[in-house]
Amino acid sequence: MTEHVRKPRARRTFSAFGEIRKMPSEYEIVTHGQNWTTRENRTSAFEQNPSSAPNMWFNTYRDNSALQAEDWEQFRDPDQYTYRMYVNAQAESESQVHGVLEEYASAGSAATLAPGWVETLATLYTPSRYPVHGFQQIEAYIGYMAPTSYVTNAAGLATADFLRRVTTIAYRTRELQLAQPSSDIGTDRERRVWETHPGWQPARKAVESVLVTYDWGEAFTALNLVLLPTLDDVLSRQFGEIARDNGDELTWLLHGFLDADNQRRNRWSIALAEFAITQQPSSASAIDKWVAKWSPIADAAAHGLATILAETPEIPRNADAITAGAKAAREGLLRGILAPAEAVEKVSTP
C-alpha cells in the first residue's frame, strides 16, 4: 500500500513576510527587506572582517544605539509612499509652486517689496539654503544608517524634500537678485550672513553639531524630533505669516506648499519613535535624554532667528513670542510620543 504524503501548502504570498494571509501592498513589496546590511544570520554589516572600519562604524552607531526595537521590519511609514507615488505627488505640488512663481513674476511683485522686507529676505530667507542643505545631509545619513529599509525609504524621500526646498530658495534668490539689484541678494552676502550674523550663529552651531552626531538614533531624535519641528515653525510657519503681513504673499504661499513636506516627515518620525518605544520601552528613556540635550540648542537657534524677524521687517513680530511659538510646536509634537511612553514604562516596571 502506498502511503499518501501530503504536500506542503503552496505559499499564497511573498515568503519574506512569513505566514500571512493577505497580499502585501505595493509599498511593502518594494520596501521590505531591502537593507542588505541587516540581513539575517549576518556576523557584521558588510562581508568584511568584523573589525574593519565600516563594520565597526555600523556596529557602534547603529546596532548598539540606545534606540532599539524588537523587529524594525514591522515599522510602516503612515503615508506608505513608494518612489512612484512620491514622484507623482511632488509633480502635482511642483506645478502649484511654478504656477504661483510665474503669476507673481508676471505681476512684477518682487520689485514692489518694502525696503525693510527686502532686507529681511536678504538676511533670513536667502541664506536659509545653507542650513536646509545641512538638514538634507543629516537626513541622508539617518537613512543610510537606518536599521530597516522602511526607515531608509522615508528618510530618502525626506532628503529629496530638502533638495526641493533648497532649489526653491535658490530660484527665489535669483528672482530677487534681478528685481532688487541694490540688495546684494545672490552675491557672497548669503554666505557671510550665515557665517557671521549673530542671529544665525546659534542655528549654525546646531546644524553643525548634528552633522557630527554619528549615533543614528540620536541623529534622528536631534534632527527630526527636536531641531526641525522647532526651526520649521520659525522658518516656515511664522516666517510665512510675517511675509504676508509685510505684503509678500508669494513667500507665504511658497511656504504653505512646502510645509506639506514637513508634515509628512513629522508623521513618519512620530510613528517611528512610537514604534520603537512600544517594541522596546527602554527606547523612551533614550529619546527623553536626547530631547533634553538638544532642546536648549534648538531654542537658542530659534531665538537667534527671531531677533532678525523682530528687527528688520516694517511689520515685525516680538522675538520672545516667536521663540515661544517654536518651542510650543516642538513640545506639541513630542507630547504625543513621550507622554504615552511614560505610561508604557510604568506598565513594564514590575
N, C-alpha and C positions, 0 to 999 in steps of 0.2 A: 504494500500500500504506500502510495506516495504521500509524504507529509506536505500539507499546504503551508506555504510560507507567506505570511502577509508582507507585502511590500510597504516600505515606509511611505507615508503620505507625502505627496509632492508639495513643496512649498508654494504657496499662492502669492507670495510677496518676496521682497528682497531679503536675503539671509542676514545681511548686516544689521537688520533691525530686530533680529530674534524672532520669537514666536508671537507674531501679531496677526490679527485677523482683518486687517484693512490695508488698502493700498497706500503707501506713503505719498505724501504730497509732492508736487514738483520741487518745492523748496527743500524738502528733506532729501529727495533723491539726488539733487545736485550739490548738497551741502554736507551730508552725513559722512563722517569718517574720512574726510579729505586731508586731514592734517597728518602727514606721514610721520612726523616726529613723535606722535602719541600712539603709534601702532601697538597692538597687543604683543606681549611677550618680548618686548624690547629690553635690552640691557642699558641703552642710552638713547638719546635723541637721534644721533647720527651713527651710521655704520663706520665708526672710527674707534680708536682707543677711548674707553670711557673717560680717561683723564685728559683727553685732548681739550684744547681751549673752547671750541664750540659746545662740546658736551658738558663741560664744567659750567659754562655760562647758562645753558638751559637748566641744568640740574640745580644751580644755585638760585637763579632768578625766576624760574617758573615752577619746577617740580617741588621745590622747597619753600615756595612763597607761603605766607600765612593765610592767603586767600585760597581756600580749598573747597572741593565738593566731592561727593562720593562717585558721581559719574557725570562728568562735564558734557558727555554726548547727549544727555537728556535735556540740555538747555535749548530753548527756542526763542528766537527773536519775535517779539509780539507782532511786528509787521510782516515777518516771513518773506522778506524781499529776496528774490534772485537777481542776478545781474540783468537779465532781460527785463524784469519788472521795474527795476531801478532806472534803467535807461529810458524806458517808455514814460515813466512818471516824471523824470527830470527833463525830458524833451518837452513835455507839456508845460512844465514850470518855466523852463528857459524861454519858451515862446512868450509867456507873460512878461518876463523880465525884459526881453528885447522889445516887446511892444511898448512898454512904458518908457524905455530909454529913447526909442525913436519918436514917440509922441512928444516928450518934453524937449528933446533936441530940436525938433522942428519948430517948437514954440520959442526957442532961444532962452529957456528958463535959467540956465546956468549963468548967463550974463547979467541977470537981474537980481541976483542974490545980494543981501546986505553985506557990507564990509566985515562986520563982526562975525557973521556966519561963515563967510569965506575963510576967515582966519581960523574959525573952529574946525572947518573941514580940513584945512592945511595942517592943523596941529593934532587933531584926533582921528579923523576919518582916513585920510590918505596914508598916514604912517601905520595904520592898523593892519596893513598887509604883512608886516613883519611878525607880530605875534600870531596872526592867523596861520602863517606858514609854519611857525613853531608848533601850533596846535596840530597841524597836519602831520608833522614829523613824529610827534609823540603818539598820535592815534595810529599811525602806521606801525610804530614799534609795538604798541599794545596788540594789534592784530597779528604781527609776526610772532610774538611770544605767547600768544593765547594757547590755552590747553585744549581747545576744540575748534574745529573749523566753523562751528556755528558762531563763535565769537570773532574769528578771523574774518568771516564774511561780513558781519555787521560793522566791525571796525574798518574794514576795507572800504565799505560804502561811505562811512563817515569821513574817511580820509579824502575820498573823492568830493564830498560835500565841501570840505575846506578848500580844495583846489578851485571849486566853483566860486566860492566866496572870494578868494584871492583874485581870481580872474575878473569878477565883477568890480572889485575895488580898483584894480588896475585900469579897467575900461573907464570907470568914472573919473579916475585921476587924470587920464589923458583928456577927457572931455572938459574937465575943469581947467586944465592947463591951457587949453585953447581959448576957453571963454574968459579966463581970468589970468592973463599973462603976467601981471604985476605981482601975483600972489606967491610966486616961486613954487607953486604946486607942480609936481612932475620933475623936479630937479633933485639934487642931492639933499635937499632940505628934509625930506621924509626920514632919511637915514640919520641925519643929525638930530632930528627931533626924537626919534626912537632911542638913540644912544645917549642923549644928554638932557632932554627936557625933564625937569623934576617930576612933572605929573606922570611921566611914562616909566620912571625908573623902578618903582615897586612892581609894576606889571612885567617889566623886562626881567627883573630878578626872579619873579615867579615862574615865567616861561622857561628861563634858562635852568632853573633848579629842577623843574620836572623833566627837562631834556636829559639830565644826568641821574634820573631816578630809574634804576635798572630793574628792580623787582616789579614784575608785570602787574601784580595785584595793587601795589602802592601807586604805580604809574596810572593805572586805571582809576583808582579812587581819587588821586590828586587831580587828574585832568577832568574826567567825566562826571565825578560826583561833587567836586569842590570848585575847581578853578573855572570851568566852563559855565556851570549854572550861575556863578557869581558875575563873571565878566560879560557873558552874553546878555545879562539883564542890563548892564551899563551900555555896552557897545551895540546892542540890537534894540531891545525894547525901549529903554529910556532915551537913548540917542535918537531913535526914530521919532519918538514923541516930541522931543525938543526940536528936531528938524522941522516937523510940521508946524510947531508954534512959531518958528522963525521963517516960515514961508517956503520951506524946501520940501514940498510934497513928494518929489521924486525919491529923495533919500528915505523918507518914511515908507513909501510903497516898496522900494527895493528890500528894505529890512523886513518888511512884512512877508514878502515872498520867501526870503532866505530863512526866516525863522522856522518854517516847516521842517527844514533840515535839522535845526537844533532840537525841535520837539521829538522828531523821530529818534535821534541819538539819545535823548533823555529817556525815552520809553524803553529801549533795549538795555540801557545802563541800569535803570531801576530794576528791570526784570532780572538782569544778571546778578546784581547784588542780592536781591531777594532769593533767587535760586540757590546761590552759594550758602546763604545763611540757613535756608530751610534744610539743605542737604548736610551741611556741616556747621552747626551752631557756633563753633569757635571762630568762624569767619566774621561774626558780628563784632567781636572784640578787636579784630584786626582792622576792620573798616572804621570802627569808632576811634581807634588810636590814630589812624591816618587822617581821618577827618579833623580831629583835634589838632594835629600837627599842621595841616595845610590851610585850615580856615582863617587863621590870623594873616597868613600870607596873602590869601585871596582878598580879604577885607582891605588890607593895605593897598593892594593893586587897584581895587575898585575906588578907594578914596582918592588915590592919585589921579585917576581919570576923571573923577567927579570934580576935582578942583579946576580942571580945564573947562568943563561944562558950566561951572559956576562963574567963570571969569570972562570968557571970550564972546559968547553969543549976545546979540541985542536983547533977547529974552532968555535969561539964564535959568538955572534951577539950583536950589540950595545943595551944596556939596554933601552935607550930612544926610539930607533926605535921599539923595542918590545912593549913597553908601548903604543906608538903612534898607532901601528898596532892594538892592542887590543881595544883601545878607538875608533878607526875608525870602527872596526867590530860592536861594540855596537851601535854606532851612526847610522851606516847604517841600522841596524835592526829597531831602534827607529824612523828613519826618515819617514818610511812608515806608522807609527802609528800616531805620534804627528803632522806631517805637515798637513794631511787631517783633523785631529781633530781641528786644528785652524780654518780651513775653515768652519767646521760644527758649531763651536761656533759662528762665525761671522754671519752665516745664522740664527742661533737660537736666536741671540740677536736682539730685536726689535729696 
